[in-house]
């Protein structure tokens, strides 16, 4: 129970029961945290709340559009009214709108940057005000190996995820003196509904590049997040922990 008594807010946690956000919310709860689950759709958040409560932890569903400042502020206030504090923020909300550069619509570029990067900025800004008063807190940004390597057809997604790494390091420098640690986790290929749809040939080609020989699981990413939120990482900030089976080594 490494997070006993902590209050966590996880964004983008409700869409897929096999997804990374869902796995993070449950992993935090198993370690003793009470969890606020933020999702663009309240019904999705409620599904995760049920799973968290089955672990005998308190949980709250929050409808939040992370790309809108007023929605983020309202959501954070809802969490504070329910729990009184926020010790952990996991910026996991993200979308994809893939296309090659010459075919990418401006609105698809804007949508991905607004959710994946601006959303993390807005949530971090709102929660940092709380954590600064507490003089303690932990922020974990879920980036991607695509933010480290780039990927054809994902200029918007890769740019947003690379921006998250810059945001992580900047906030770590700004907030460290207030007892707030900021780190990032960069997943590789993870078993989700999205990877289920990959053609067999593509899947095999990916597996051949991964030294550990398998795709990751949401639990693999969640374990890294728990570590970065626990006292075991008390002297770690501004870092990017890659969880990809060895696919990217830098």
Beta strands, then each sheet from edge to edge (+ up, - down):
strand 1: 7-11
strand 2: 34-39
strand 3: 59-63
strand 4: 88-91
strand 5: 137-144
strand 6: 180-187
strand 7: 240-243
sheet 1: 3+ 2+ 1+ 4+ 5+ 6+ 7+
end
